[in-house]
């Protein structure tokens, strides 16, 4: 650990904090239908889209209507993506490599993955997907799935704010405005910045070049419309790479500036939404309290990963690694030398906090404790900023539980921003919380106990093999998409089951959120009383952090003990070698 590494973290934190208010304010204006600086250009386009699609912009939906529209749109886009993958070999358009059709199980896995904002990739992108598939199926899903998360969070915020209504907005209007006013313009500017830094954006065939070793040896250099996909991949916390090496590839992440920009863009919208929460509910202090809770968990995670990865391998103590500007100390296995330990640790913490899944280093090569922290970031429910929208509505579920616990401690009916938290609200919140570990632990246990199904895909045995399977189902359920790459998941069983797991982790958990939003919107507002627990101060932020940690620790500590913790102890004792 160096002063330079901590300085980089401090600079990142300061820049992130600077953007929270303007981004959150803009999101609030867009989703509330207020005038923005893009209105002169985009408002006519917006009205035209409503007219062409037969959308009544004034119609307000109940939570059931909202959920039906969201699920129907997602199902239709999933089906179209699957069909495009299966027909890829028969479509010559933008397929200069003449790549064939994607297999049925892999096409299903990929369609489910991109529909759910997971972007889990069981394949090598540059040898599997044509440019047309990358753009028309995968990149478009990066926009759609990100918008789904944002509009769900806004629907829940409306439910908290509105009284005696039951309506939580219009799904089609929310989605259209999110795409037109937020994701599309931001991605265009972002992509141009990446192109200026050297990220490819073309439709050319791959380049065949002679290697430096011998003029008779050739190397195929993949390229394509990379910058456009990279931009929405980061802004939408999608994470799927255009290349197999993801953001460790110099064409996806060529410079220190792009590395910083990519890390910043992952947190940009999730952090800004905490300010949107405060503005739309009329309690700006509450928004900052939620931001503070998220930031504390983020900072603690980074400090833990940075410390763990700064330690040399236990069997390499004899080399007396001291570190220098050109030879970083610590565990450099699986990391880019140009990023070093600090930037690899920071990127890994951000991407697993935010359900992004993009990586600039291989998590499978982290130390056992470093890998445990990035795994735990997902196991906590992807609420440490989390995905765009999904992180906020996940954290608001924990807010409801924290308020409920506080009410129990003082013997009063819990209240949250003027709404009484009753049995139905707690049931929906607990349903959300229970689906997550049920999916992860049940499926991990089944695949660990299945030699011909689960264990046959492992490159490692023992506790690290358990961690690899656990990480796969955690990443799928948490819609993260990163992986412990020692698991060869491109098998029929893993593709099919992980596909259903990703759908469950997205939509089975999303429905209780919308149900909670609808129930809160029906309630009358009650004035604060002497027994009302304030949700806009440091005490509340501490309680919220405690609830998140306790639920995660109590649920997943046993399996973490059998995986990364046991691996660390065995490694320190030399018994793994």
C-alpha positions in Angstrom: 0.0 0.0 0.0 1.4 3.3 -1.0 0.6 7.0 -0.5 0.1 7.3 -4.3 -2.5 4.5 -4.2 -4.4 6.3 -1.5 -4.1 9.6 -3.3 -5.7 8.0 -6.4 -8.6 6.8 -4.3 -9.0 10.2 -2.7 -9.1 11.9 -6.1 -11.6 9.4 -7.4 -13.8 10.0 -4.4 -13.6 13.8 -4.7 -14.5 13.8 -8.4 -17.4 11.3 -7.7 -18.8 13.6 -5.0 -18.6 16.6 -7.3 -20.9 14.9 -9.8 -23.5 13.6 -7.4 -25.6 16.7 -7.2 -25.6 17.8 -10.9 -26.3 14.2 -12.1 -29.0 13.6 -9.5 -30.7 16.9 -10.2 -30.7 16.2 -14.0 -32.1 12.7 -13.5 -34.9 14.2 -11.3 -35.8 16.8 -13.9 -35.9 14.2 -16.7 -38.0 11.6 -14.9 -40.4 14.2 -13.5 -41.0 15.5 -17.0 -39.5 18.9 -16.3 -37.8 21.0 -18.9 -34.1 20.3 -19.6 -31.6 21.9 -21.9 -32.1 19.1 -24.4 -35.9 19.7 -24.7 -35.7 21.9 -27.9 -34.1 19.0 -29.8 -35.5 15.9 -28.1 -39.1 16.9 -27.1 -40.4 16.6 -30.7 -38.7 13.2 -31.0 -40.3 12.1 -27.8 -43.8 13.1 -28.8 -43.3 11.4 -32.2 -42.3 8.1 -30.5 -45.4 8.2 -28.3 -47.6 8.8 -31.3 -46.0 6.0 -33.4 -46.2 3.6 -30.5 -49.7 4.6 -29.3 -48.6 5.6 -25.9 -50.7 7.9 -23.8 -48.1 10.0 -21.9 -50.7 11.2 -19.4 -51.8 7.7 -18.3 -50.6 6.7 -14.8 -50.1 3.0 -14.1 -50.7 0.9 -11.1 -47.8 -1.2 -9.9 -49.3 -4.3 -11.7 -49.6 -2.4 -15.0 -46.0 -1.1 -14.6 -44.7 -4.6 -13.9 -46.6 -6.2 -16.8 -45.3 -3.6 -19.2 -41.7 -4.0 -18.0 -41.8 -7.8 -18.0 -43.5 -7.9 -21.5 -40.9 -5.6 -23.0 -38.1 -7.6 -21.5 -39.5 -10.9 -22.7 -39.9 -9.5 -26.3 -36.4 -8.1 -26.4 -35.0 -11.4 -25.0 -36.7 -13.4 -27.7 -35.4 -11.1 -30.5 -31.9 -11.3 -29.1 -32.0 -15.1 -29.0 -33.3 -15.3 -32.6 -30.6 -13.0 -33.9 -27.9 -15.1 -32.3 -29.3 -18.3 -33.7 -29.6 -16.7 -37.2 -26.2 -15.0 -37.1 -24.6 -17.4 -39.5 -27.2 -16.8 -42.2 -26.9 -13.0 -42.0 -23.9 -11.6 -43.9 -24.5 -8.0 -42.9 -21.7 -6.7 -40.6 -20.2 -10.2 -40.2 -16.8 -9.9 -42.0 -15.4 -12.8 -40.0 -18.3 -15.0 -41.3 -19.1 -16.2 -37.8 -21.6 -19.0 -37.5 -24.8 -19.3 -35.5 -24.5 -19.3 -31.7 -25.4 -22.6 -30.1 -28.9 -22.9 -28.5 -27.8 -23.1 -24.9 -25.2 -20.4 -25.2 -27.7 -18.1 -27.1 -30.2 -18.6 -24.3 -27.6 -17.8 -21.7 -26.5 -14.7 -23.5 -30.0 -13.4 -24.2 -31.0 -13.8 -20.6 -27.7 -12.3 -19.5 -28.0 -9.1 -21.5 -31.7 -8.7 -20.8 -31.1 -8.7 -17.1 -28.2 -6.2 -17.1 -25.9 -9.1 -16.0 -23.8 -9.5 -19.2 -22.3 -12.7 -18.1 -20.3 -14.1 -21.0 -19.6 -17.8 -21.3 -18.0 -17.2 -24.7 -15.1 -15.4 -26.3 -16.8 -12.3 -27.8 -14.4 -11.6 -30.7 -14.7 -15.2 -32.0 -18.4 -15.7 -31.3 -20.5 -12.6 -32.0 -20.7 -10.7 -35.3 -20.7 -6.9 -35.4 -24.4 -7.0 -36.1 -25.1 -9.2 -33.1 -22.8 -7.0 -30.9 -24.7 -3.8 -31.9 -28.3 -4.8 -32.7 -28.7 -7.4 -29.9 -26.1 -6.8 -27.1 -25.4 -3.1 -27.2 -29.1 -2.3 -27.5 -29.8 -4.4 -24.4 -27.2 -2.4 -22.6 -29.5 0.6 -23.1 -32.7 -1.2 -22.4 -31.7 -3.1 -19.3 -30.1 0.0 -17.8 -33.3 1.9 -18.4 -35.3 -0.9 -16.7 -33.3 -0.5 -13.5 -33.5 3.3 -13.5 -37.3 3.5 -14.0 -37.9 0.9 -11.3 -36.0 3.0 -8.8 -37.9 6.1 -9.9 -41.2 4.2 -9.5 -40.3 3.2 -5.9 -39.3 6.8 -5.1 -42.7 8.0 -6.5 -44.4 5.4 -4.3 -42.6 6.8 -1.2 -43.5 10.4 -2.2 -47.1 10.1 -3.4 -50.1 9.8 -1.1 -53.5 8.1 -1.5 -52.7 7.4 -5.2 -51.6 3.9 -6.0 -50.2 5.1 -9.3 -46.4 5.1 -9.8 -45.9 6.6 -13.2 -46.0 5.4 -16.8 -43.4 2.7 -17.8 -43.3 3.7 -21.4 -42.8 7.4 -20.7 -40.1 6.7 -18.0 -38.2 4.4 -20.3 -38.4 6.7 -23.3 -37.2 9.7 -21.4 -34.4 7.7 -19.7 -33.1 6.5 -23.1 -33.5 9.8 -25.0 -32.4 12.3 -22.4 -29.9 10.3 -20.3 -28.3 7.2 -21.7 -28.1 8.1 -25.5 -26.6 11.6 -25.3 -24.2 10.6 -22.5 -23.1 7.5 -24.4 -22.4 9.5 -27.6 -20.2 12.0 -25.8 -18.5 9.1 -23.9 -17.8 7.1 -27.0 -16.2 10.1 -28.7 -13.9 10.6 -25.7 -12.9 6.9 -26.0 -12.2 7.2 -29.7 -10.0 10.2 -29.0 -8.1 8.0 -26.6 -7.5 5.3 -29.2 -10.5 2.9 -28.7 -11.5 1.5 -32.1 -14.9 2.3 -33.7 -15.2 0.7 -37.1 -16.8 -2.1 -39.1 -13.6 -3.4 -40.7 -12.5 -7.0 -40.8 -9.9 -8.2 -38.4 -6.3 -7.3 -39.2 -3.7 -10.0 -39.9 -0.2 -8.8 -38.9 3.2 -10.3 -38.9 4.7 -10.8 -35.4 7.9 -9.4 -34.2 9.3 -12.9 -33.6 9.1 -14.0 -37.2 7.8 -12.6 -40.5 6.3 -16.1 -41.2 4.1 -15.9 -38.1 0.9 -13.9 -38.2 -1.4 -12.6 -35.5 -5.1 -11.7 -35.9 -5.9 -8.4 -34.3 -9.6 -8.1 -33.5 -11.4 -4.7 -33.8 -14.9 -3.4 -34.5 -17.4 -1.0 -33.1 -15.8 -1.1 -29.7 -16.2 2.5 -28.3 -19.9 2.7 -28.7 -20.4 -0.5 -26.8 -17.8 0.3 -24.2 -19.6 3.6 -23.4 -23.0 2.2 -22.5 -21.4 -0.9 -21.0 -19.9 1.4 -18.3 -22.6 4.0 -18.0 -25.3 1.3 -17.7 -23.3 -0.9 -15.3 -23.6 -3.7 -17.8 -20.0 -4.9 -18.0 -19.9 -7.2 -21.0 -16.7 -6.8 -22.9 -16.3 -6.4 -26.6 -13.1 -8.5 -26.1 -12.6 -11.5 -23.9 -10.1 -9.6 -21.7 -12.7 -6.9 -21.1 -11.3 -3.7 -19.7 -7.9 -5.2 -19.3 -7.7 -5.2 -23.2 -5.8 -2.1 -24.5 -8.5 -1.6 -27.2 -11.2 -1.2 -24.5 -9.1 0.6 -21.9 -5.9 2.0 -23.5 -4.8 4.9 -21.2 -4.8 6.0 -17.5 -7.5 8.5 -18.5 -9.8 5.9 -19.9 -9.3 3.7 -16.8 -10.3 6.6 -14.5 -13.2 7.6 -16.8 -14.5 4.0 -16.8 -14.4 3.7 -13.1 -16.1 7.1 -12.6 -18.8 6.3 -15.2 -19.7 3.0 -13.4 -20.7 5.0 -10.2 -21.9 8.1 -11.9 -25.7 7.3 -12.2 -26.0 5.1 -9.1 -24.5 7.8 -7.0 -26.5 10.5 -8.6 -29.7 8.7 -7.9 -29.2 9.1 -4.2 -29.5 12.9 -4.8 -32.6 12.2 -7.0 -34.1 10.3 -4.0 -33.6 13.3 -1.7 -35.0 15.8 -4.2 -38.1 13.8 -5.2 -39.0 12.9 -1.7 -38.4 16.4 -0.3 -35.7 15.2 2.1 -32.3 15.9 0.7 -30.7 14.9 4.0 -32.1 11.4 3.5 -30.5 11.2 0.1 -27.2 12.2 1.5 -27.5 9.7 4.3 -28.1 6.8 1.8 -25.1 8.1 -0.2 -23.0 8.1 3.0 -24.0 4.5 3.9 -23.0 3.4 0.4 -19.8 5.3 0.4 -18.7 3.9 3.8 -19.2 0.3 2.5 -17.4 1.2 -0.7 -14.4 2.7 1.1 -14.1 -0.3 3.5 -14.2 -2.7 0.6 -11.5 -0.9 -1.3 -9.2 -0.7 1.8 -9.6 -4.4 2.4 -8.9 -5.4 -1.2 -6.0 -3.0 -1.5 -4.5 -4.3 1.7 -5.0 -8.0 0.7 -3.5 -7.5 -2.8 -0.6 -5.4 -1.5 0.7 -8.5 0.3 3.1 -10.8 -1.5 2.3 -14.4 -2.1 3.0 -16.4 1.0 5.5 -18.6 -0.9 7.3 -15.6 -2.3 8.5 -14.0 0.9 12.0 -15.0 0.1 12.1 -12.7 -2.9 11.9 -9.7 -0.4 9.4 -7.8 -2.6 9.8 -4.2 -1.6 8.2 -2.6 -4.7 9.2 0.3 -6.8 7.7 2.6 -9.4 8.3 0.0 -12.2 7.8 -3.2 -10.1 4.8 -2.9 -7.8 4.8 -4.8 -4.6 2.2 -7.4 -3.7 0.2 -9.9 -5.7 0.5 -8.9 -9.4 -0.8 -12.2 -10.8 -3.7 -11.6 -13.2 -3.1 -7.8 -13.1 -2.0 -5.3 -15.8 1.4 -3.8 -14.9 0.2 -0.5 -16.3 -2.6 -0.4 -13.6 -0.7 -1.9 -10.7 -2.2 -3.1 -7.4 -4.0 0.1 -6.4 -5.9 0.7 -9.7 -6.7 -3.0 -10.0 -8.1 -3.1 -6.5 -10.1 0.1 -7.0 -11.6 -1.1 -10.3 -12.4 -4.5 -8.8 -14.2 -2.9 -5.8 -16.2 -0.5 -8.0 -17.3 -3.1 -10.5 -18.5 -5.6 -7.9 -20.1 -2.8 -5.8 -22.0 -1.6 -8.8 -23.1 -4.9 -10.4 -21.1 -3.9 -13.5 -18.9 -6.9 -14.0 -16.3 -5.1 -16.2 -12.8 -6.0 -15.0 -9.3 -4.7 -15.6 -7.7 -7.6 -13.7 -8.7 -11.2 -13.2 -10.5 -11.7 -9.9 -9.7 -15.4 -9.9 -6.0 -14.5 -9.4 -6.7 -12.3 -6.4 -5.5 -13.5 -3.0 -8.1 -15.5 -1.1 -9.1 -12.5 1.1 -9.0 -10.1 -1.8 -11.3 -12.4 -3.8 -13.5 -12.8 -0.8 -14.1 -9.0 -0.5 -15.1 -8.6 -4.2 -17.3 -11.7 -3.8 -18.8 -10.2 -0.6 -19.6 -6.9 -2.4 -22.0 -8.9 -4.5 -23.3 -11.1 -1.7 -24.4 -8.0 0.2 -27.1 -7.6 -2.4 -25.4 -5.2 -4.9 -26.5 -2.2 -2.9 -23.2 -0.4 -2.5 -24.2 2.0 -5.2 -25.2 -1.0 -7.2 -26.4 -1.1 -10.7 -28.1 1.9 -12.3 -31.4 2.0 -10.4 -31.2 -1.5 -9.0 -28.6 -0.5 -6.5 -30.9 2.3 -5.1 -34.1 0.2 -5.0 -32.1 -2.6 -3.3 -30.8 -0.2 -0.7 -34.3 1.2 -0.2 -35.4 -2.3 0.7 -32.8 -2.3 3.4 -33.9 1.2 4.4 -37.4 -0.2 5.0 -36.0 -3.0 7.1 -33.8 -0.6 9.1 -36.7 1.6 9.8 -38.7 -1.4 10.9 -36.0 -2.5 13.2 -35.7 1.0 14.7 -39.5 1.0 15.3 -39.3 -2.3 17.1 -36.6 -1.0 19.4 -38.7 1.9 20.6 -42.0 0.0 20.5 -43.7 2.2 17.9 -45.2 1.6 14.4 -42.3 2.3 12.1 -42.5 5.4 9.9 -40.5 6.2 6.8 -40.8 9.7 5.3 -44.3 10.1 6.5 -45.5 6.6 5.6 -46.3 4.0 8.2 -44.4 0.7 7.5 -46.8 -2.1 8.0 -46.9 -5.9 7.6 -47.3 -5.9 3.8 -44.3 -3.6 3.3 -42.1 -5.8 5.5 -43.3 -8.9 3.7 -42.4 -7.5 0.3 -39.0 -6.4 1.6 -38.2 -9.8 3.2 -39.3 -11.5 0.0 -36.8 -9.5 -1.9 -34.1 -10.2 0.7 -34.8 -14.0 0.8 -34.9 -14.7 -2.9 -31.2 -13.7 -3.2 -29.6 -16.2 -0.8 -32.1 -18.9 -1.7 -31.0 -18.8 -5.4 -27.3 -18.6 -4.6 -26.9 -21.1 -1.8 -29.3 -23.7 -3.2 -27.8 -23.8 -6.7 -24.2 -23.7 -5.4 -24.9 -26.7 -3.2 -26.5 -28.6 -6.1 -23.6 -28.0 -8.5 -20.9 -28.7 -5.8 -22.6 -32.1 -5.2 -22.8 -32.9 -8.9 -19.5 -34.3 -10.2 -20.6 -34.7 -13.8 -22.4 -31.3 -13.9 -20.8 -28.8 -11.6 -17.4 -30.1 -10.7 -16.3 -31.2 -14.2 -16.1 -27.6 -15.3 -13.6 -26.6 -12.6 -9.9 -26.0 -13.1 -9.3 -26.0 -9.4 -10.4 -28.3 -6.5 -10.7 -27.7 -2.8 -11.9 -24.4 -1.3 -11.0 -22.3 -4.4 -13.2 -24.5 -6.6 -16.1 -23.9 -4.2 -15.4 -20.2 -4.4 -15.5 -20.4 -8.2 -18.9 -22.0 -8.3 -20.2 -19.8 -5.5 -19.0 -16.7 -7.4 -20.7 -17.9 -10.6 -24.2 -18.2 -9.0 -23.6 -15.0 -6.9 -22.7 -13.1 -10.0 -25.7 -14.4 -11.9 -28.2 -13.8 -9.1 -26.7 -10.4 -8.4 -26.7 -9.5 -12.1 -23.0 -8.6 -11.9 -21.5 -10.7 -14.7 -17.9 -10.9 -13.5 -16.4 -14.3 -12.7 -13.7 -16.4 -11.1 -12.5 -17.5 -14.5 -11.2 -20.9 -13.4 -14.8 -22.1 -14.0 -15.4 -23.2 -17.6 -19.1 -22.3 -17.6 -19.8 -22.8 -21.3 -21.5 -26.1 -20.8 -25.1 -27.0 -21.3 -26.0 -27.2 -17.6 -24.2 -24.0 -16.6 -25.6 -22.1 -19.6 -29.2 -23.1 -19.0 -29.3 -22.9 -15.2 -27.3 -19.6 -15.1 -29.7 -18.2 -17.6 -32.7 -18.9 -15.4 -30.7 -17.7 -12.4 -30.1 -14.3 -14.0 -33.8 -13.9 -14.8 -34.7 -14.8 -11.2 -32.2 -12.4 -9.8 -33.6 -9.6 -11.9 -37.3 -10.1 -12.2 -38.3 -12.2 -9.2 -36.6 -9.5 -7.0 -38.0 -6.6 -9.1 -41.7 -7.5 -8.7 -41.7 -7.1 -4.8 -40.1 -3.7 -5.3 -42.9 -2.5 -7.6 -45.5 -4.1 -5.2 -43.9 -2.1 -2.4 -44.0 1.0 -4.5 -47.7 0.6 -5.2 -48.6 -0.1 -1.6 -46.7 2.9 -0.3 -48.3 5.2 -3.0 -51.7 4.3 -1.6 -51.0 5.4 1.9 -51.7 8.7 3.5 -48.9 10.8 4.9 -48.6 11.2 8.6 -46.8 14.1 10.3 -43.6 13.3 12.3 -44.0 12.6 16.0 -41.6 12.4 18.9 -41.2 8.7 18.3 -40.4 9.0 14.6 -36.9 7.8 13.8 -35.0 10.4 11.6 -33.7 9.1 8.4 -31.5 12.0 7.4 -28.6 11.8 9.8 -25.4 9.9 10.6 -27.2 7.7 13.1 -29.5 6.4 10.4 -26.5 5.9 8.0 -24.8 3.8 10.7 -27.9 1.7 11.3 -28.3 1.2 7.6 -24.7 0.0 7.2 -25.2 -2.3 10.2 -28.4 -3.9 8.7 -26.7 -4.6 5.4 -23.6 -6.1 7.0 -25.5 -8.2 9.5 -27.9 -9.7 7.0 -25.0 -10.5 4.6 -22.7 -11.9 7.4 -25.3 -14.1 9.0 -26.5 -15.5 5.6 -23.2 -16.1 3.8 -20.5 -16.4 6.5 -20.7 -20.2 6.6 -20.0 -20.7 2.9 -17.3 -18.0 2.9 -15.7 -19.9 5.7 -15.6 -23.1 3.6 -14.3 -21.1 0.5 -11.9 -18.1 0.6 -11.3 -18.1 4.4 -10.3 -21.8 4.5 -8.2 -21.2 1.3 -6.4 -18.3 3.0 -5.6 -20.4 6.1 -4.4 -23.4 4.1 -2.3 -21.1 1.9 -0.7 -19.4 4.9 0.2 -22.8 6.4 1.6 -24.1 3.1 -0.9 -27.0 2.9 -2.3 -26.0 -0.5 1.1 -26.7 -2.2 
